[in-house]
Amino acid sequence: MAVSPSIKRTSSRNPLWHIGNISWAWRITWSYLTIMLFLPAAALFLMASTVSPARFWQIATDPVALSTYEVTFVTALVTALINAVFGTLIAWVLVRFDFPLKRIVDAAIDLPFALPTAVAGLTLATVYSQNGWIGSLLAPWGIQIAFTRWGVGIAMLFISLPFVVRAVQPVLQEMEKDIEEAAWSLGATQLQTFWRVILPPLLPALLTGIALGFSRAVGEFGSIVIVAANIPFRDLITSVLVFQRLEQYDYAGATVLGTVLLAISLLVLVGINVIQAWRKRYES
C-alpha cells in the first residue's frame, strides 16, 4: 500500500513516536484520560442506569436533595463571582505593583492548593466560630459565620480564590502598560480604560478562572463538612449528602445524587466554554 509523502516525512523525523501513523504521545494521552477520567464517569452513569427512572426521579427530586442543590450551586456561583472581582484585583496588584514581601504573598495565593481540606475546614471553623478571632467580633452583632451557610460560602471562597488569580495573572503580565497610558492620554478615565481596554482581552481568562473556581467549589467536601452544621434545608451541600447516603449504605441514592451533581457541573462548564468560543468568534 502506498504511503503518502507527508506520512513518510513524519515517520522519518520521529521513527520512535509514530507507528501506523498514530503518535505514541496521542495513544498515551487518550489511554490515560480513559483510565483516569472517562471510565470513572462512565461507571457512575452506568451505576445510575441500574435504578429505574421512577426511582431515579424520586431520589433526585427529594426535598432534601433539592435543598442541597440550591445551597451547593447558588453558593458556589456567588462565591465564584466574588472571587472574580477580588481575584482580578489581587492579580492586578501582584502584577502592577512592587511591595515588601511580594513573593511571599504571591506564594501564599497557592496555599489552598497545598493545604489539606480538612485542615482548612478546621482552621476556618476556629477563626469564624463565636470564640474565634473574627467570629468573636461579629458575635455581638448577632452574626454567626461558622456552622451556617455563611461558613459554606467562606470555605468556597477560600478554596476557589487561586483559580481566578492564576488564570488572570499571566494575561495581565503580557499586557503592555503603554496601551493604558495611551487611553489615558486620549482622555479616558480609569474606569473607561479598564472596561474598554483591559477587560476585553482579560475576559476569556477570567471566565476560565470563574469556571474552575465554580467547579472546585461545587465538588468541595473536606472543609465544608467541618465548617458547616450540615443540617438539611440550612447548609447541607450535595457532596455531604452523598457521603451521608453512603454511610447509610444507600448506594442507589448516593449514585443518583452523584450523577445529578456531575451532570449539572458538566452543563455549566459546557455553557461557559460555549460563551468563550462565541466571544472569540465574535472578536475575530
N, C-alpha and C positions, 0 to 999 in steps of 0.2 A: 504494500500500500504506500502510495506517495505521501511524503511528509512535506508540509508547506515550508517555504524558506524561513518564515517567522519562527516556526517551531524549532527548526534546525538551529537557528541563531540563538534562540533562548536556551536550548538544551546544551549547546556548546559552551555557552558562558557559565551556566550553573549545572554541571552534569550531576552533582550530588543532590540537587534540590528539585529536580524535575524528573518524574517517572510517569510515563503515559500522559505527558502534558499537564499533569496536576502537581502543583508545588507541594513539597512536604510541609512547608510552613502553613499552607492552606489546609492540608489534612489535619495537622496537629491542632490548629486553631479550632476547626469545627469539631474535632473529636473532644477537645477539652470543653468547649461550650456545650456540647451534647451531654457530657457526663455531669458537669457542674451546674448547668442551667436548664437545658431543655428537658432532660429526663426527670428531674425533681418536679418541675412544673407540670409535665405531662402526668406523672404519677399522682399528683394532687387532684388533677381534673378527672383521672380515671377512678380514683377512690370516691370522688364526689358523684360520679355517674352511677355507682352502685346503689345510691339512695334513690328511691322513687321520686318522680317530680313533685308529687303532692307533699311528701315528707320534706323534700329539699326546700320547697316554698314555705312550709310551716316553720322550719328551723330558721331560715334566712330572714323571715319577716316577724319573728317573735318580738314582742315589745322590748324585751331586754336587749336583743340583738340590734334592733333599730336605734335604740338609745345609744348603744356603743358606736354605731356608725356615725351618728351625729357628733358625739364627743370626739371621736378619732379624726374624722376628715375635716370638720369645721375648725377644730382647734389647730390641726396641722396646717390648714390653709392660712389661717390668721397668723400663725407664727412664721410661716414661710414669707408672707408679705411684710411682716415686721422686720424680719431679718433681711429682706430685700432692701429696705431703706437703710437700716443701721449697718448691714454688711457692706453695702456700697460706700457708705460714709467712712467706715473703718478702712476699707481698701484704699479710698482716696487719701486718707491721712497717711497711711503707710507708704504710698507711692509718692505723694507730692511734698511731704514734709520730712525733715530730719529733726530728731529729738533724742534726748538721752534714753538709753536702754531700748532703742527701737528694735534691735534684733531680738531681744528677749520678748518684747510684746508681739512681734511677728511670729516667733516660735510658739508663743502661748496660744495663738489662734488655733493651732492644731491639737490643743490639749484634749478636746472631746473625742478626737480620733484615737488617742492613746489611752485615755482613762477608761477603765472598765465601767460598764454602765451601772453595775450595782454600786460601785464606789461613788459614781456621780449622783445616783439617787440618794445614797446615804448622806453625801455632802449637802445636797440641796435641801433635803429634809431637815438637816441640822441647822442650816443657815436660815431657812424660811419658816421654821417652826415658831410657835409663840414664844419660846425661850431663846430663839436664835438671834444672831446679830441683826438681821434685817426684820425677821418676824416680830421681834420684841418691840421694834419701832412702830410697826403697823398695828400691833395688838390694841393699843389704847384707842385707835380709830375704828375698832371693830372689824378690821381687815385680816382675814386668815388666808395664807397662801398655801402652806403645806397641808396635805391631806384634803385638798379641794380640787376643783377643776383648774383653778389658778396654778396649782402646783404642776398639773399636767402640762399647761402652757409653758411654764418656766422650764420644765425638763425638755420640752420640744425645742424651745428657743436655744437652750444650751447645746444640744446635740447637733442642731442643723445650721448653726451660725457659720462654721468653717466652710461649708459648701458654697455659700454665696461669696464670701471673701476670696476664696481661692479661685473661683470661676471668673470673678470680675478683675482681680488684681493684675493678671498678665495682660489683659486688654488695656487697662489704664497705663501700664508700663510702656506699651507700644505706641500710645497716643503722643503726638508731638504737642508740646505746650505752645508752640508758635501758633497753632490753629486757634487756641483760646485767646491768645493775645491779639490775633488778627480780628477776631469777633469783637473784642473789647474796643479796639481802635476804630471799628466801624460803628460804634455806639451801642452795641448790645449790652444789656445788663448781665449780671452773673447768672440770674435765673434763665434768661433767654439763651445764654451761652450753654448752660447745662442742658436745657430742653432741646435745643436745635443742633448743637454741635457735638456735645459729649454723649448724650443718651442714645441717639440712633445707632452708632457703632457698638455701644455698650449693651444694647438690649438683648441680642442673642445670647451673650454670655450670662446676662442677668437672668434670663428665662431658664437657662440651663441650671444655674445655681438654685433658683426657686424650685425647679422640678426635683433636683437631687435632694434639697433640704426637705421638701414636702414628702418625698418617698421615704427618706430616713426617719422623719417624724412619725409617719403612719406605721412603720414597722418597729418602732421603739417598744421595748418591753422592760428591760432591766432597771432603768432609772425610774420609770413611771410607776412600776409596781411597788416601789418603796416610797416615793414622794406623794402618791395618791392614796386615798382611802379605799379605792376600788369598790365603791358602792354603786349598784345599778341605778340608772336614771340620774346619777350625780356626776361621777367622774370615772366610771368604768369604761375602759377602752376595749376595742375588739381583740387585740392580741392577748390581753389579760383574760378576757372571757374565753378565748380558745384554750389557754392554759388551764383555766378552771374546769372546762369541759373534759380536758384530758385527765385531770385529777379525779374526776368523777367517772372515768372510763367510758365517757360518751364520745367515742371515736367518730361516730357519724356526725354529731353536732360540731365537733372540732373541725372536721374535714369540710363541712359545708361553710362554716364561718371563714375558714382559711381561704376557700375558693372565692367567696364573695369579696374578701379583702384583696386578694390578688387580682381579681377581675376589675374592680374599681380602680385600683392603683394603675393597672395597665392602661385602662381607658384614659385616665388623667395624663399619663406620660405620653400616650399617643396623641392626645389633644394638644399638648404643649409642643410636641415635635411638629405637628401639622401647622401650628401657628408660626413656628420658627421657619419652616420651609416656605410658607406663604409669604412671610416678610422678606426672606432672601430673594424669592422670585419677584416680589413687588419692587424691591430696591434695584434689582438688575434690569 
